[in-house]
Amino acid sequence: MKRSDIRHMPQFFDRYILLVDDIDVIDGLEQTASLFETPSVKQVLISLGDQVYAPGKWTAKDILQHLIDNERIMSYRAMRFARNDQTALPGYDEDLFGANTTASQRSIDDLLDEFAVVRRSTLALFKSFNDEMLHREGISFNQRISPLALGFVLIGHPIHHLRVLRERYFPLVQG
């Protein structure tokens, strides 16, 4: 199913969904699985070390850990709603999560490996959904959202963060 098949565009999450072309959700998940694995991107991530573009901002490692955490959370939500669970699910505090990781002690390679494993799991989950399941809706972060929309959040979220990295972090090592 494609982005244009989303029946209800959820506020807040639309900022990620709308970054994605009108492609199939499985194709999009596969295409964005290796966004950070290109040699040029990976080398800059390694070169950045613990640099940040402003005080209080996350490092590249923190951003990768955030992507991993978010992937797990959004996939869980998609599974719950696809299985027709109508329990309203809360949001999560990304800053709290970010402050309680060991990302700074890990290598970029280790974080990228974990992201790849989690994305493979996400792909397996979404391949198990049929069209009816993808269109079921639930409440997450006070927003009505479908597994299909969550799939496009999972595609657009890494795109968003790669843009942030390119605009604000990459100049720290390329300038």
C-alpha positions as CSV (number, residue, x, y, z in Angstrom):
1,M,0.0,0.0,0.0
2,K,1.1,3.5,-0.8
3,R,1.2,6.8,1.2
4,S,-1.8,8.0,-0.8
5,D,-3.7,5.0,0.7
6,I,-3.6,6.6,4.2
7,R,-7.2,7.4,5.0
8,H,-6.5,9.8,7.9
9,M,-3.3,11.9,8.1
10,P,-2.4,12.3,11.8
11,Q,-1.2,15.7,13.0
12,F,2.3,15.8,14.4
13,F,3.2,12.6,12.5
14,D,2.4,14.2,9.2
15,R,5.8,16.0,9.3
16,Y,7.5,12.6,8.7
17,I,4.9,11.0,6.5
18,L,5.0,13.9,4.0
19,L,8.7,13.6,3.5
20,V,8.0,10.3,1.7
21,D,7.1,9.9,-1.9
22,D,3.9,8.0,-2.8
23,I,5.6,4.6,-2.8
24,D,4.7,1.3,-1.3
25,V,5.3,1.0,2.4
26,I,7.5,-2.1,2.1
27,D,9.6,-0.5,-0.6
28,G,10.0,2.6,1.5
29,L,11.1,0.6,4.6
30,E,13.6,-1.3,2.5
31,Q,15.0,1.8,0.8
32,T,15.5,3.7,4.0
33,A,17.1,0.7,5.8
34,S,20.5,1.7,4.7
35,L,20.3,5.6,4.6
36,F,23.2,5.9,7.0
37,E,25.3,3.1,5.6
38,T,26.6,4.9,2.5
39,P,30.3,5.3,2.8
40,S,30.2,9.1,2.7
41,V,27.5,9.4,5.4
42,K,29.0,6.7,7.6
43,Q,32.5,8.3,7.5
44,V,31.1,11.7,8.5
45,L,29.1,10.1,11.4
46,I,32.4,8.5,12.6
47,S,34.3,11.7,12.1
48,L,31.8,13.7,14.1
49,G,32.6,11.9,17.3
50,D,30.8,13.7,20.2
51,Q,30.5,17.0,18.4
52,V,27.2,18.9,18.5
53,Y,26.2,22.0,16.5
54,A,24.9,23.7,19.7
55,P,25.0,23.1,23.4
56,G,22.4,20.6,24.7
57,K,21.9,18.9,21.3
58,W,22.3,15.2,20.7
59,T,25.5,13.7,19.2
60,A,25.3,11.6,16.0
61,K,25.3,8.5,18.2
62,D,22.4,9.9,20.2
63,I,20.5,10.4,17.0
64,L,21.1,6.9,15.9
65,Q,20.0,5.5,19.2
66,H,16.9,7.7,19.0
67,L,16.1,6.2,15.6
68,I,16.4,2.7,17.0
69,D,14.2,3.5,20.0
70,N,11.6,5.2,17.8
71,E,11.6,2.3,15.4
72,R,10.8,-0.2,18.2
73,I,8.1,2.0,19.6
74,M,6.3,2.8,16.3
75,S,6.5,-0.9,15.2
76,Y,4.9,-1.9,18.5
77,R,2.1,0.6,18.1
78,A,1.6,-0.7,14.5
79,M,1.4,-4.3,15.7
80,R,-1.1,-3.4,18.5
81,F,-3.4,-1.5,16.1
82,A,-3.1,-4.1,13.3
83,R,-4.2,-6.7,15.8
84,N,-7.2,-4.5,16.5
85,D,-6.2,-3.5,20.0
86,Q,-8.1,-0.4,20.8
87,T,-6.1,0.5,23.9
88,A,-5.0,4.2,23.7
89,L,-1.2,4.2,23.7
90,P,0.8,7.0,25.3
91,G,3.5,9.1,23.7
92,Y,7.1,8.8,25.0
93,D,9.6,11.3,26.2
94,E,12.4,11.2,23.6
95,D,14.6,13.4,25.8
96,L,14.2,11.0,28.8
97,F,15.0,8.1,26.6
98,G,18.0,9.9,25.1
99,A,19.4,10.8,28.6
100,N,19.2,7.1,29.6
101,T,21.2,5.2,26.9
102,T,24.7,4.0,26.5
103,A,25.0,5.5,23.0
104,S,28.1,7.5,23.8
105,Q,29.9,4.3,24.7
106,R,29.0,2.5,21.5
107,S,30.5,2.7,18.1
108,I,28.7,4.0,15.0
109,D,29.1,0.6,13.5
110,D,27.4,-1.0,16.5
111,L,24.5,1.4,16.4
112,L,24.1,1.0,12.6
113,D,24.1,-2.8,13.1
114,E,21.4,-2.5,15.7
115,F,19.3,-0.2,13.5
116,A,19.6,-2.8,10.6
117,V,18.4,-5.6,12.9
118,V,15.5,-3.6,14.2
119,R,14.5,-2.5,10.6
120,R,14.6,-6.1,9.4
121,S,12.2,-7.0,12.2
122,T,10.0,-4.0,11.2
123,L,10.0,-5.2,7.6
124,A,9.0,-8.8,8.7
125,L,6.1,-7.3,10.8
126,F,4.8,-5.1,8.0
127,K,5.0,-7.9,5.5
128,S,2.7,-9.9,7.7
129,F,0.0,-7.3,7.6
130,N,-2.8,-7.4,5.0
131,D,-4.6,-4.3,3.7
132,E,-7.3,-4.5,6.3
133,M,-4.8,-4.6,9.1
134,L,-2.9,-1.7,7.7
135,H,-6.0,0.4,7.7
136,R,-7.2,-0.4,11.2
137,E,-6.7,2.6,13.5
138,G,-5.9,3.2,17.1
139,I,-5.0,6.1,19.4
140,S,-1.3,6.9,19.9
141,F,0.0,10.1,21.4
142,N,-3.6,11.4,21.5
143,Q,-3.8,11.0,17.7
144,R,-5.8,8.5,15.6
145,I,-3.4,6.7,13.4
146,S,-3.2,3.5,11.3
147,P,-0.4,0.9,11.0
148,L,0.0,2.2,7.4
149,A,0.6,5.7,8.6
150,L,3.0,4.4,11.2
151,G,4.9,2.6,8.5
152,F,5.3,5.9,6.7
153,V,6.4,7.6,9.9
154,L,9.1,4.9,10.1
155,I,10.2,5.7,6.6
156,G,10.1,9.5,7.0
157,H,11.7,9.8,10.5
158,P,15.2,8.6,9.4
159,I,14.9,10.9,6.3
160,H,14.2,13.8,8.7
161,H,17.1,13.1,10.9
162,L,19.5,12.6,8.0
163,R,18.5,16.0,6.7
164,V,19.2,17.5,10.2
165,L,22.6,15.8,10.2
166,R,23.5,17.0,6.8
167,E,22.4,20.6,7.5
168,R,23.7,21.0,11.0
169,Y,26.3,18.4,11.8
170,F,28.1,17.5,8.6
171,P,29.5,21.1,8.2
172,L,31.3,20.6,11.5
173,V,33.7,18.1,9.8
174,Q,33.4,19.1,6.2
175,G,34.0,22.9,6.7
